Amino acid sequence: MRLFTFLLCFSVCVGTLIADTSSGGKTISTIKIEISGPPTVGESYVKQNLQIQEGDHYKTSSIDKSIRNLMETGSISDVKVFKDPVASKNDDVALVFKVVTKPRIEEIRFNGNNELSDKKLLKSITAKVGELYDEAKVKSDIIILERLYLEKGFWNSGVSYQVLRGADDPDKKILSFFIEENELRKIRRILFSGNIALDEGELLDAMETAPWRFWRFWSKGQNIYHAY
């Protein structure tokens, strides 16, 4: 009797869990797309990247996959999904996808770069004029610029950025980098102590560091020597 009771309870609990995750076997009646932000994508583009369509059984796992798909396109900065309480019925679920699009980059500016030209910096970064603005890519570009200045010998340089509304098109953005170069430092002389087996020239060749350069990449540019 106890075994029967346990099996009955287990069966009911599992059935309840499945019913909850599938919203009681309800069907998706309508899918409404609301887009805010610059007109970089349309409603058809959003629907093409969904894992659901009208008439499908409602499952939260399919909703999650749809959100991931939209974010992975790189064209969208945010997605939220809601149930429309007015349009939803007992056996049907009406869904609303609220999508925020990414703007395009109208212009890239550099401020404070006296030693390195705009052309040199622009060539080094991954963000490009006309492409969609991506905050993660911009933060990666900051690291690229700081490493570039380190390689050139600017030991305490810093890079920040600001995103401004486009001058010609308010739906676009101006990406403005602010660079603090600080002092350029060079190694005038490298001294070795206790080197009996190898002479100074052999050690310098092994280091691949020239006395006139403060920083220099070691083998294949994978590591940077830091002076303290």
ZICORTA-V150923 format. One record per residue. N is the residue number from 0. PSI is psi in whole degrees, 0 to 359 (* if undefined). OMEGA is omega in whole degrees, -180 to 180 (none if undefined). NEAR is the number of other C-alpha atoms within 12 Angstrom. Layout:
n->N psi->PSI omega->OMEGA near->NEAR
n->N psi->PSI omega->OMEGA near->NEAR
//
This chain:
n->0 psi->317 omega->-180 near->7
n->1 psi->321 omega->179 near->8
n->2 psi->317 omega->179 near->9
n->3 psi->318 omega->179 near->10
n->4 psi->319 omega->180 near->11
n->5 psi->315 omega->-180 near->12
n->6 psi->321 omega->179 near->13
n->7 psi->317 omega->179 near->14
n->8 psi->317 omega->-179 near->14
n->9 psi->316 omega->-180 near->14
n->10 psi->317 omega->179 near->14
n->11 psi->318 omega->-179 near->14
n->12 psi->314 omega->179 near->14
n->13 psi->317 omega->179 near->14
n->14 psi->323 omega->178 near->17
n->15 psi->319 omega->-180 near->16
n->16 psi->316 omega->180 near->15
n->17 psi->321 omega->180 near->18
n->18 psi->323 omega->-180 near->18
n->19 psi->316 omega->-177 near->17
n->20 psi->336 omega->179 near->20
n->21 psi->11 omega->180 near->24
n->22 psi->45 omega->174 near->25
n->23 psi->26 omega->179 near->21
n->24 psi->24 omega->-180 near->23
n->25 psi->158 omega->-180 near->24
n->26 psi->144 omega->177 near->25
n->27 psi->113 omega->-177 near->33
n->28 psi->314 omega->-179 near->25
n->29 psi->152 omega->174 near->27
n->30 psi->113 omega->-180 near->33
n->31 psi->136 omega->180 near->27
n->32 psi->124 omega->175 near->27
n->33 psi->118 omega->-176 near->25
n->34 psi->129 omega->174 near->28
n->35 psi->152 omega->-176 near->23
n->36 psi->188 omega->-179 near->23
n->37 psi->149 omega->-178 near->26
n->38 psi->60 omega->-179 near->23
n->39 psi->339 omega->176 near->27
n->40 psi->159 omega->-180 near->29
n->41 psi->178 omega->-178 near->21
n->42 psi->320 omega->-179 near->24
n->43 psi->323 omega->178 near->14
n->44 psi->317 omega->180 near->20
n->45 psi->313 omega->-178 near->35
n->46 psi->327 omega->179 near->27
n->47 psi->336 omega->-178 near->17
n->48 psi->10 omega->177 near->27
n->49 psi->153 omega->176 near->31
n->50 psi->8 omega->-178 near->24
n->51 psi->163 omega->172 near->29
n->52 psi->165 omega->-179 near->25
n->53 psi->133 omega->-177 near->21
n->54 psi->344 omega->178 near->19
n->55 psi->159 omega->172 near->24
n->56 psi->139 omega->-179 near->27
n->57 psi->121 omega->177 near->34
n->58 psi->133 omega->180 near->27
n->59 psi->329 omega->180 near->28
n->60 psi->323 omega->178 near->19
n->61 psi->327 omega->176 near->23
n->62 psi->316 omega->179 near->32
n->63 psi->318 omega->179 near->21
n->64 psi->323 omega->179 near->19
n->65 psi->318 omega->179 near->27
n->66 psi->316 omega->180 near->28
n->67 psi->318 omega->179 near->22
n->68 psi->315 omega->-179 near->24
n->69 psi->318 omega->-180 near->33
n->70 psi->326 omega->-178 near->24
n->71 psi->348 omega->176 near->17
n->72 psi->335 omega->-178 near->23
n->73 psi->357 omega->-178 near->25
n->74 psi->352 omega->-172 near->31
n->75 psi->136 omega->-178 near->35
n->76 psi->338 omega->-179 near->29
n->77 psi->145 omega->178 near->24
n->78 psi->132 omega->174 near->31
n->79 psi->142 omega->-178 near->25
n->80 psi->133 omega->-179 near->26
n->81 psi->154 omega->169 near->23
n->82 psi->131 omega->177 near->25
n->83 psi->109 omega->-176 near->21
n->84 psi->335 omega->-179 near->13
n->85 psi->314 omega->-176 near->14
n->86 psi->339 omega->-180 near->19
n->87 psi->141 omega->179 near->21
n->88 psi->187 omega->-178 near->17
n->89 psi->317 omega->-177 near->16
n->90 psi->359 omega->-177 near->18
n->91 psi->151 omega->177 near->27
n->92 psi->125 omega->175 near->33
n->93 psi->122 omega->-175 near->30
n->94 psi->148 omega->176 near->33
n->95 psi->120 omega->175 near->29
n->96 psi->116 omega->176 near->31
n->97 psi->114 omega->-172 near->27
n->98 psi->134 omega->176 near->33
n->99 psi->121 omega->-177 near->28
n->100 psi->162 omega->177 near->32
n->101 psi->144 omega->177 near->31
n->102 psi->164 omega->174 near->35
n->103 psi->157 omega->-179 near->35
n->104 psi->119 omega->179 near->33
n->105 psi->324 omega->-175 near->27
n->106 psi->148 omega->174 near->28
n->107 psi->124 omega->-178 near->35
n->108 psi->150 omega->174 near->30
n->109 psi->133 omega->-179 near->30
n->110 psi->136 omega->177 near->23
n->111 psi->1 omega->-180 near->22
n->112 psi->91 omega->180 near->26
n->113 psi->329 omega->-175 near->19
n->114 psi->330 omega->179 near->23
n->115 psi->137 omega->-175 near->26
n->116 psi->159 omega->175 near->17
n->117 psi->320 omega->-179 near->22
n->118 psi->319 omega->179 near->14
n->119 psi->316 omega->-178 near->16
n->120 psi->319 omega->-179 near->32
n->121 psi->324 omega->179 near->26
n->122 psi->335 omega->-175 near->18
n->123 psi->331 omega->-174 near->22
n->124 psi->166 omega->-179 near->28
n->125 psi->335 omega->179 near->24
n->126 psi->139 omega->-178 near->33
n->127 psi->149 omega->176 near->25
n->128 psi->134 omega->-180 near->24
n->129 psi->341 omega->178 near->21
n->130 psi->166 omega->178 near->24
n->131 psi->140 omega->179 near->33
n->132 psi->128 omega->-180 near->35
n->133 psi->114 omega->-176 near->29
n->134 psi->321 omega->179 near->25
n->135 psi->320 omega->179 near->15
n->136 psi->323 omega->180 near->19
n->137 psi->318 omega->178 near->28
n->138 psi->325 omega->175 near->22
n->139 psi->323 omega->178 near->20
n->140 psi->327 omega->177 near->28
n->141 psi->316 omega->178 near->32
n->142 psi->320 omega->179 near->23
n->143 psi->315 omega->-179 near->23
n->144 psi->319 omega->179 near->37
n->145 psi->321 omega->178 near->32
n->146 psi->324 omega->178 near->32
n->147 psi->316 omega->179 near->33
n->148 psi->324 omega->176 near->36
n->149 psi->317 omega->179 near->32
n->150 psi->327 omega->-179 near->30
n->151 psi->354 omega->175 near->27
n->152 psi->10 omega->178 near->32
n->153 psi->98 omega->-166 near->32
n->154 psi->335 omega->-175 near->29
n->155 psi->41 omega->-179 near->25
n->156 psi->159 omega->179 near->28
n->157 psi->149 omega->-179 near->26
n->158 psi->132 omega->173 near->31
n->159 psi->176 omega->-179 near->25
n->160 psi->163 omega->177 near->26
n->161 psi->141 omega->179 near->21
n->162 psi->122 omega->-177 near->25
n->163 psi->158 omega->176 near->24
n->164 psi->142 omega->-178 near->22
n->165 psi->143 omega->-179 near->23
n->166 psi->321 omega->-179 near->16
n->167 psi->328 omega->-178 near->13
n->168 psi->112 omega->-178 near->18
n->169 psi->344 omega->177 near->17
n->170 psi->348 omega->179 near->23
n->171 psi->173 omega->-176 near->29
n->172 psi->149 omega->172 near->32
n->173 psi->122 omega->179 near->31
n->174 psi->115 omega->-175 near->39
n->175 psi->117 omega->177 near->29
n->176 psi->137 omega->177 near->31
n->177 psi->121 omega->-173 near->25
n->178 psi->129 omega->174 near->31
n->179 psi->102 omega->-173 near->25
n->180 psi->321 omega->-175 near->29
n->181 psi->201 omega->-170 near->21
n->182 psi->144 omega->170 near->18
n->183 psi->125 omega->-179 near->23
n->184 psi->144 omega->-180 near->25
n->185 psi->151 omega->174 near->23
n->186 psi->115 omega->180 near->22
n->187 psi->327 omega->-177 near->13
n->188 psi->142 omega->176 near->14
n->189 psi->126 omega->-178 near->19
n->190 psi->140 omega->176 near->14
n->191 psi->145 omega->179 near->15
n->192 psi->134 omega->177 near->11
n->193 psi->9 omega->-178 near->10
n->194 psi->94 omega->-178 near->13
n->195 psi->315 omega->-176 near->10
n->196 psi->327 omega->-178 near->10
n->197 psi->142 omega->179 near->14
n->198 psi->176 omega->-175 near->15
n->199 psi->322 omega->-179 near->18
n->200 psi->318 omega->180 near->18
n->201 psi->322 omega->179 near->15
n->202 psi->320 omega->179 near->20
n->203 psi->321 omega->178 near->19
n->204 psi->322 omega->180 near->15
n->205 psi->326 omega->180 near->14
n->206 psi->335 omega->-174 near->21
n->207 psi->37 omega->179 near->23
n->208 psi->125 omega->179 near->30
n->209 psi->144 omega->-180 near->23
n->210 psi->333 omega->-177 near->20
n->211 psi->353 omega->-177 near->17
n->212 psi->130 omega->-179 near->26
n->213 psi->317 omega->175 near->30
n->214 psi->146 omega->172 near->33
n->215 psi->142 omega->178 near->32
n->216 psi->143 omega->176 near->23
n->217 psi->218 omega->-175 near->19
n->218 psi->120 omega->176 near->14
n->219 psi->23 omega->174 near->9
n->220 psi->21 omega->-176 near->15
n->221 psi->335 omega->-179 near->11
n->222 psi->154 omega->-180 near->17
n->223 psi->133 omega->176 near->25
n->224 psi->130 omega->-180 near->24
n->225 psi->130 omega->176 near->22
n->226 psi->138 omega->-179 near->18
n->227 psi->* omega->none near->9
//
